[in-house]
Amino acid sequence: MKNTRPKVLIIRFSSFGDIIQTLTSVDHLAANFSDCEIHWATREDFAPFVKSHPRINQVWALERKSGFLGLVRLARELSRQQFTHVYDAHSNVRSHFLSWWLRLRLIPRVCFIRRSKNRLRRFLLFQLRFNFLPWPYHGSQSFVWPLKPWGIAFKESLPKALKFPELSSALKTQLRFDPKLTVVLAPSAAWEMKRWPPDHWRKLIQLLPRHHFFILGGPEDQFCAELAQTDPLRVQNLAGKLNWLESSRLIQASLGVVSADTGIMHLSDYLGRPTFALIGPTAFGFPSWPNSRTLEVDLPCRPCTKDGRGRCRLKEYQKCLVDIRPEVVASMIEQHLPM
């Protein structure tokens, strides 16, 4: 093993935010394993983004509609690659199947690690209010912690390799404002309970009359168009109009990002952009890097969900987010992103 060039497979199929945070493990593997070859198995819709990391040698894409047979085909292809290390960073049914298939085919030559989801600790936290997890819980760091048996420890100062080229001419033609002078807003989230109220977003825009804003989101986020009407001369709605690579280029070029617990927040955090994270009910959505600032309120019911699913336990719905006042966020933006 010592004389073999390390060949590492990372398994992480989704979601976008978790894939962003898993990239930190790529940076650490590349820094600790001399001349290693890194492969990644992911869902096909995330493959183009994962390929953008310069230290990833090959990406293996799983088609979303291929079902079990598609997973078997992928397992057979991967078993021919002779990996020396396999890191299951997902720990779900598909990744369990894939990793066990590889272990059976590659034993005894493969070093295997699985990232624990800490289900018992999660149960104690959400159901019994006993917290035995690090707090705040930094997701990017948590994807490096399992690599300790391979002699890898998290280092905050380790440079992150993910970079994107300049904005394309096609993208520039869509933009009404200079990204370097524009703040990106990410008002959407997969689950409604972790979304900052729309009225707060409108108020934030009104409190910052000198700033321009881009709104990012998915094609299903119709409310983003309504939000842009707060001030059409200063706000451009790009929700559903950019792919992940284009959104990434825009974020990297922007003045900063305001977002709740979303993939966009984690991307901005990872890219080193000034990031203002609006953290409410979730437990694992905290940013991980010093360029980011967390805005939150201290409530005994927090956290109540791992990702925004479930229901609010208080009579005042979303109090943990409602009480993050737009005036506070605007003041912080003016302090750290002066115009």
Secondary structure, DSSP 8 states (H G I E B T S, - for coil): -TTS--EEEEE----HHHHHHHHHHHHHHHHHSTT-EEEEEEEGGGHHHHHTSTT--EEEEE-TT-HHHHHHHHHHHHHTS--SEEEESS-SHHHHHHHHHHHHHHTTS-EEEE----HHHHHHHHHH----S-SS-BHHHHTTGGGGGGT----TTS----------HHHHHH-SS-GGGEEEEE---SSGGGS--HHHHHHHHHH-TT-EEEE---TT-THHHHHHTT-TTTEEE-TTTS-HHHHHHHHHHSSEEEEESSHHHHHHHHHT--EEEE--SBSS-B--STTEEEE----TT---BSSS-S---SSSTTHHHHTS-HHHHHHHHHHHS--
